[in-house]
């Protein structure tokens, strides 16, 4: 009996230590690079609002197809959410309202429903949303679709995976999808994307960034396990923004063409 108690105490002590280690690690995510600060400041073209989440609202942008479109962005696992400010800012410069979610312990998978607060926000009642996520953030975004199929194709028009894939089969969902990945990704090699193609929505477009890696989808330095990129960070970011812009344009155009036929 005494030996069983001792074993129980040892197990409990080990679990306590593991929990403390995990929480300590989780509260120290990969930090944003110094340049990120300037992208968290409002300008003549982008209004930046920092609340629980960070909002990037287009300003003084000529009317375009993105007026009623927004992107809700799930950050990568163990990465400070503000590290995606440069990407969000540049999307807002194109006229696309973009929101970066601030998720528990820097792991979006702990709160896949966090997009719901944005969707229900009266300030954005005119928006049709596209979910997006980097790495584990893309997995969380796809899990949101699984949990809320009633929003697929209505309030949520599409999903964008950056170096990511759905953990479960969502190929049956009537939703537009874009998957962007880097040829030099050491964390999620291109082969893994190809293995998981059957899980992606049928209407998925794939864009491979030659020379791009995993880390340069955000701005937080080189992630452990990743390969060195063969292109600069701003080049990879430009390709990502362009691919997303073209993807959204195509889908907005398709919607407008359907309306004209009717």
GIKAQUI-V754621 format. One record per backbone hydrogen bond with DSSP energy under -0.5 kcal/mol. NH is the residue of the N-H (numbers start at 1). CO is the residue of the C=O. Records with the same first field share a line. If there is no record, write none. Layout:
BEGIN
NH = CO, CO
END
This chain:
BEGIN
5 = 1
6 = 2
7 = 3
8 = 4
9 = 5
10 = 6
11 = 7
12 = 8
13 = 9
14 = 10
15 = 11
16 = 12
17 = 13
18 = 14
19 = 15
20 = 16
21 = 17
22 = 18
23 = 19
24 = 20
25 = 21
26 = 22
27 = 23
28 = 25
30 = 78
33 = 219
36 = 33
37 = 34
38 = 35
39 = 35, 36
40 = 37
41 = 38
43 = 46
47 = 57
48 = 46
49 = 47, 55
50 = 48
51 = 49, 53
54 = 100
55 = 49
56 = 98
57 = 47, 55
59 = 45
67 = 64
69 = 66
70 = 128
71 = 97
72 = 130
73 = 71, 99
74 = 72, 132
75 = 73
78 = 106
79 = 76, 106
80 = 30
83 = 80
84 = 81
85 = 82
88 = 84
89 = 85
90 = 86
91 = 87
92 = 88
93 = 89
94 = 90, 91
95 = 92
96 = 91
97 = 69, 95
98 = 56
99 = 71
100 = 54
101 = 73, 99
103 = 101
106 = 103
107 = 104
110 = 107
111 = 108
112 = 109
114 = 111
115 = 112
116 = 113
117 = 114
118 = 114, 115
119 = 115
120 = 116
121 = 118
124 = 121
125 = 122
127 = 124
128 = 68
129 = 155
130 = 70
131 = 158
132 = 72
133 = 160
134 = 74
135 = 162
137 = 134
138 = 135
139 = 135
140 = 136
141 = 137
142 = 138
143 = 139
144 = 140
145 = 141
146 = 142
147 = 143
148 = 144
149 = 146
151 = 148
152 = 148, 149
153 = 156
154 = 151
156 = 151
157 = 129, 155
158 = 129
159 = 176
160 = 131
161 = 178
162 = 133, 160
163 = 161, 180
170 = 199
173 = 170
175 = 173
176 = 157
177 = 203
178 = 159
179 = 205
180 = 161
181 = 207
183 = 209
184 = 212
185 = 182
192 = 189
193 = 189
194 = 190
195 = 191
196 = 192
197 = 194
199 = 196
200 = 196, 197
202 = 171
204 = 202
205 = 177
207 = 179
209 = 181, 207
210 = 208
212 = 209
217 = 214
218 = 215
219 = 83
223 = 221
226 = 223
227 = 184
230 = 211
231 = 211
236 = 232
237 = 233
238 = 234
239 = 235
240 = 236
241 = 237
242 = 238
243 = 239
244 = 240
245 = 241
246 = 242
247 = 243
248 = 244
249 = 245
250 = 246
251 = 247
252 = 248
253 = 249
254 = 250
255 = 251
256 = 252
257 = 253
258 = 254
259 = 255
260 = 256
261 = 257
262 = 258
END
